[in-house]
Amino acid sequence: MIEAFVAEFVTPIEQRTLSRITMSLSPQEIDEFRDRMGDLVDEFRQRPRHPDARPWGVFIAIHPGRRTPTSADGAADADR
């Protein structure tokens, strides 16, 4: 799966959106986060295709972090 993402990720940089964040979440919060992300993806996947639509790749990975967040809101770092 990661190899497919990397192979497709050769678009011009101005067409890419990148985000990375580290959060501290309880078991209930990570379940909620996963559910909401899944619901959002499903919502867009089920929409009727617009005539001007073009393919966009989306890669989402959620995994346990290796370090403790440093800011008050739980975000250690984020890129956009």
N, CA, C and O atoms as a DFTB+ gen file, in Angstrom:
320 C
 N C O
     1  1       0.823      -1.189       0.000
     2  2       0.000       0.000       0.000
     3  2       0.870       1.258       0.000
     4  3       0.596       2.197      -0.748
     5  1       1.904       1.286       0.820
     6  2       2.774       2.466       0.871
     7  2       3.508       2.637      -0.449
     8  3       3.687       3.761      -0.918
     9  1       3.939       1.525      -1.059
    10  2       4.626       1.601      -2.343
    11  2       3.728       2.211      -3.416
    12  3       4.194       3.005      -4.234
    13  1       2.449       1.848      -3.421
    14  2       1.501       2.416      -4.388
    15  2       1.351       3.914      -4.167
    16  3       1.319       4.689      -5.123
    17  1       1.261       4.323      -2.900
    18  2       1.152       5.744      -2.588
    19  2       2.373       6.501      -3.089
    20  3       2.235       7.535      -3.741
    21  1       3.557       6.003      -2.794
    22  2       4.794       6.665      -3.210
    23  2       4.865       6.757      -4.734
    24  3       5.271       7.786      -5.273
    25  1       4.476       5.695      -5.426
    26  2       4.510       5.705      -6.888
    27  2       3.563       6.747      -7.477
    28  3       3.854       7.333      -8.520
    29  1       2.444       6.978      -6.821
    30  2       1.467       7.949      -7.314
    31  2       1.767       9.372      -6.866
    32  3       1.151      10.313      -7.368
    33  1       2.686       9.550      -5.946
    34  2       2.939      10.838      -5.321
    35  2       4.007      11.636      -6.075
    36  3       4.906      12.219      -5.468
    37  1       3.897      11.652      -7.386
    38  2       4.879      12.359      -8.216
    39  2       4.250      13.570      -8.899
    40  3       4.744      14.030      -9.929
    41  1       3.176      14.081      -8.335
    42  2       2.503      15.254      -8.884
    43  2       3.258      16.516      -8.494
    44  3       4.053      16.490      -7.555
    45  1       3.024      17.616      -9.195
    46  2       3.665      18.882      -8.811
    47  2       3.340      19.236      -7.361
    48  3       2.233      18.989      -6.883
    49  1       4.303      19.808      -6.681
    50  2       4.155      20.087      -5.246
    51  2       2.969      21.004      -4.943
    52  3       2.360      20.878      -3.881
    53  1       2.629      21.920      -5.846
    54  2       1.502      22.822      -5.582
    55  2       0.163      22.099      -5.627
    56  3      -0.852      22.674      -5.233
    57  1       0.131      20.850      -6.097
    58  2      -1.104      20.071      -6.117
    59  2      -1.206      19.114      -4.933
    60  3      -2.184      18.374      -4.827
    61  1      -0.232      19.113      -4.055
    62  2      -0.214      18.194      -2.911
    63  2      -0.645      18.908      -1.631
    64  3      -0.407      20.103      -1.455
    65  1      -1.272      18.161      -0.760
    66  2      -1.592      18.638       0.580
    67  2      -1.015      17.618       1.554
    68  3      -1.346      16.433       1.492
    69  1      -0.159      18.079       2.447
    70  2       0.456      17.190       3.437
    71  2       0.126      17.668       4.839
    72  3       0.140      18.866       5.120
    73  1      -0.166      16.739       5.699
    74  2      -0.384      17.053       7.104
    75  2       0.215      15.937       7.941
    76  3       0.169      14.763       7.572
    77  1       0.771      16.322       9.063
    78  2       1.278      15.351      10.035
    79  2       1.060      15.934      11.418
    80  3       1.325      17.111      11.661
    81  1       0.579      15.103      12.313
    82  2       0.317      15.580      13.668
    83  2       0.502      14.418      14.645
    84  3       0.231      13.264      14.314
    85  1       0.955      14.734      15.823
    86  2       1.014      13.766      16.917
    87  2      -0.007      14.217      17.957
    88  3      -0.005      15.373      18.380
    89  1      -0.873      13.303      18.363
    90  2      -1.922      13.629      19.328
    91  2      -1.874      12.653      20.490
    92  3      -1.444      11.512      20.325
    93  1      -2.304      13.084      21.645
    94  2      -2.513      12.189      22.786
    95  2      -4.011      11.937      22.888
    96  3      -4.789      12.856      23.145
    97  1      -4.405      10.692      22.686
    98  2      -5.825      10.345      22.679
    99  2      -6.081       9.149      23.582
   100  3      -5.266       8.231      23.670
   101  1      -7.214       9.176      24.243
   102  2      -7.648       8.024      25.037
   103  2      -8.118       6.931      24.079
   104  3      -8.328       7.207      22.897
   105  1      -8.289       5.706      24.553
   106  2      -8.822       4.650      23.684
   107  2     -10.170       5.035      23.048
   108  3     -10.425       4.719      21.886
   109  1     -11.019       5.712      23.814
   110  2     -12.314       6.130      23.269
   111  2     -12.131       7.207      22.189
   112  3     -12.830       7.204      21.176
   113  1     -11.194       8.118      22.416
   114  2     -10.960       9.186      21.438
   115  2     -10.368       8.652      20.132
   116  3     -10.757       9.107      19.057
   117  1      -9.438       7.697      20.203
   118  2      -8.881       7.158      18.963
   119  2      -9.955       6.378      18.207
   120  3      -9.985       6.408      16.977
   121  1     -10.825       5.689      18.919
   122  2     -11.944       5.012      18.253
   123  2     -12.838       6.024      17.542
   124  3     -13.240       5.813      16.397
   125  1     -13.148       7.128      18.232
   126  2     -13.973       8.177      17.629
   127  2     -13.272       8.780      16.417
   128  3     -13.903       9.001      15.383
   129  1     -11.977       9.045      16.535
   130  2     -11.214       9.635      15.429
   131  2     -11.246       8.714      14.211
   132  3     -11.506       9.162      13.094
   133  1     -10.982       7.428      14.432
   134  2     -11.027       6.461      13.324
   135  2     -12.413       6.406      12.689
   136  3     -12.539       6.405      11.465
   137  1     -13.445       6.361      13.517
   138  2     -14.820       6.309      12.999
   139  2     -15.130       7.543      12.157
   140  3     -15.698       7.427      11.071
   141  1     -14.759       8.725      12.654
   142  2     -15.070       9.968      11.935
   143  2     -14.282      10.070      10.634
   144  3     -14.817      10.521       9.620
   145  1     -13.018       9.656      10.653
   146  2     -12.228       9.660       9.416
   147  2     -12.847       8.696       8.395
   148  3     -12.963       9.020       7.213
   149  1     -13.235       7.522       8.863
   150  2     -13.870       6.541       7.984
   151  2     -15.176       7.054       7.411
   152  3     -15.462       6.865       6.229
   153  1     -15.973       7.708       8.256
   154  2     -17.244       8.274       7.789
   155  2     -17.014       9.343       6.724
   156  3     -17.737       9.394       5.729
   157  1     -16.013      10.193       6.928
   158  2     -15.721      11.246       5.953
   159  2     -15.289      10.654       4.615
   160  3     -15.752      11.089       3.560
   161  1     -14.408       9.668       4.659
   162  2     -13.969       9.009       3.423
   163  2     -15.157       8.356       2.731
   164  3     -15.320       8.496       1.519
   165  1     -15.982       7.648       3.482
   166  2     -17.166       7.003       2.901
   167  2     -18.112       8.017       2.281
   168  3     -18.656       7.782       1.202
   169  1     -18.311       9.142       2.956
   170  2     -19.202      10.179       2.431
   171  2     -18.739      10.646       1.050
   172  3     -19.539      10.728       0.118
   173  1     -17.454      10.950       0.923
   174  2     -16.950      11.425      -0.362
   175  2     -16.935      10.318      -1.415
   176  3     -17.183      10.583      -2.591
   177  1     -16.651       9.106      -1.012
   178  2     -16.640       7.983      -1.954
   179  2     -18.031       7.731      -2.536
   180  3     -18.150       7.319      -3.689
   181  1     -19.073       7.972      -1.757
   182  2     -20.441       7.683      -2.177
   183  2     -21.105       8.822      -2.947
   184  3     -22.201       8.644      -3.480
   185  1     -20.470       9.973      -3.013
   186  2     -21.062      11.096      -3.741
   187  2     -21.135      10.784      -5.233
   188  3     -20.281      10.076      -5.767
   189  1     -22.162      11.317      -5.905
   190  2     -22.215      11.162      -7.368
   191  2     -20.998      11.857      -7.994
   192  3     -20.561      12.906      -7.520
   193  1     -20.470      11.269      -9.042
   194  2     -19.297      11.837      -9.698
   195  2     -19.688      13.070     -10.499
   196  3     -20.594      13.015     -11.330
   197  1     -19.018      14.161     -10.254
   198  2     -19.215      15.418     -10.982
   199  2     -18.543      15.307     -12.347
   200  3     -17.490      14.680     -12.452
   201  1     -19.121      15.899     -13.400
   202  2     -18.523      15.800     -14.742
   203  2     -17.096      16.352     -14.821
   204  3     -16.304      15.893     -15.644
   205  1     -16.764      17.324     -13.982
   206  2     -15.414      17.910     -14.001
   207  2     -14.464      17.221     -13.017
   208  3     -13.336      17.678     -12.829
   209  1     -14.902      16.145     -12.398
   210  2     -14.079      15.483     -11.382
   211  2     -12.854      14.834     -12.009
   212  3     -12.900      14.331     -13.131
   213  1     -11.753      14.858     -11.253
   214  2     -10.538      14.154     -11.649
   215  2     -10.095      13.295     -10.478
   216  3     -10.453      13.582      -9.336
   217  1      -9.337      12.266     -10.732
   218  2      -8.905      11.399      -9.634
   219  2      -7.953      12.120      -8.671
   220  3      -7.083      12.883      -9.092
   221  1      -8.135      11.864      -7.384
   222  2      -7.238      12.358      -6.333
   223  2      -6.920      11.181      -5.429
   224  3      -7.816      10.431      -5.042
   225  1      -5.675      11.019      -5.098
   226  2      -5.273       9.970      -4.171
   227  2      -5.303      10.491      -2.748
   228  3      -4.940      11.639      -2.493
   229  1      -5.729       9.662      -1.836
   230  2      -5.748      10.004      -0.418
   231  2      -5.136       8.827       0.328
   232  3      -5.552       7.682       0.148
   233  1      -4.150       9.113       1.163
   234  2      -3.499       8.083       1.971
   235  2      -3.592       8.524       3.422
   236  3      -3.112       9.601       3.777
   237  1      -4.204       7.703       4.258
   238  2      -4.369       8.026       5.670
   239  2      -3.742       6.888       6.475
   240  3      -4.057       5.717       6.262
   241  1      -2.868       7.240       7.384
   242  2      -2.251       6.239       8.258
   243  2      -2.399       6.702       9.701
   244  3      -2.036       7.829      10.039
   245  1      -2.922       5.844      10.536
   246  2      -3.059       6.135      11.964
   247  2      -2.291       5.051      12.704
   248  3      -2.544       3.861      12.517
   249  1      -1.361       5.465      13.538
   250  2      -0.504       4.500      14.229
   251  2      -0.103       5.048      15.592
   252  3      -0.141       6.259      15.807
   253  1       0.282       4.168      16.516
   254  2       0.770       4.656      17.808
   255  2       2.025       5.488      17.606
   256  3       2.890       5.131      16.806
   257  1       2.125       6.585      18.322
   258  2       3.287       7.452      18.226
   259  2       4.447       6.926      19.058
   260  3       4.287       6.040      19.898
   261  1       5.627       7.499      18.799
   262  2       6.821       7.100      19.544
   263  2       7.290       8.161      20.513
   264  3       8.204       7.918      21.301
   265  1       6.676       9.346      20.470
   266  2       7.108      10.394      21.389
   267  2       5.906      11.086      21.998
   268  3       4.784      10.962      21.506
   269  1       6.148      11.805      23.057
   270  2       5.098      12.501      23.782
   271  2       4.878      13.884      23.190
   272  3       5.845      14.617      22.977
   273  1       3.626      14.264      22.916
   274  2       3.358      15.626      22.434
   275  2       3.896      16.662      23.406
   276  3       3.930      16.437      24.616
   277  1       4.322      17.814      22.860
   278  2       4.950      18.835      23.694
   279  2       4.091      20.057      23.925
   280  3       4.381      20.825      24.842
   281  1       3.053      20.278      23.144
   282  2       2.251      21.480      23.315
   283  2       0.997      21.188      24.124
   284  3       0.624      20.030      24.313
   285  1       0.360      22.230      24.591
   286  2      -0.827      22.083      25.438
   287  2      -1.983      21.424      24.711
   288  3      -2.783      20.722      25.331
   289  1      -2.087      21.640      23.393
   290  2      -3.223      21.075      22.663
   291  2      -2.936      19.667      22.159
   292  3      -3.797      19.072      21.511
   293  1      -1.769      19.117      22.431
   294  2      -1.471      17.746      22.054
   295  2      -0.726      17.622      20.747
   296  3      -0.368      16.507      20.368
   297  1      -0.477      18.695      20.044
   298  2       0.207      18.618      18.754
   299  2       1.689      18.868      18.935
   300  3       2.089      19.930      19.413
   301  1       2.501      17.903      18.561
   302  2       3.952      18.073      18.638
   303  2       4.445      18.839      17.410
   304  3       5.298      19.719      17.520
   305  1       3.909      18.500      16.262
   306  2       4.290      19.201      15.032
   307  2       3.253      18.913      13.959
   308  3       2.609      17.864      13.961
   309  1       3.105      19.852      13.054
   310  2       2.175      19.693      11.931
   311  2       2.751      20.384      10.720
   312  3       3.359      21.449      10.836
   313  1       2.565      19.786       9.555
   314  2       3.022      20.358       8.279
   315  2       1.824      20.522       7.362
   316  3       0.935      19.672       7.340
   317  1       1.796      21.586       6.620
   318  2       0.754      21.777       5.592
   319  2       1.400      22.256       4.346
   320  3       0.720      22.485       3.346
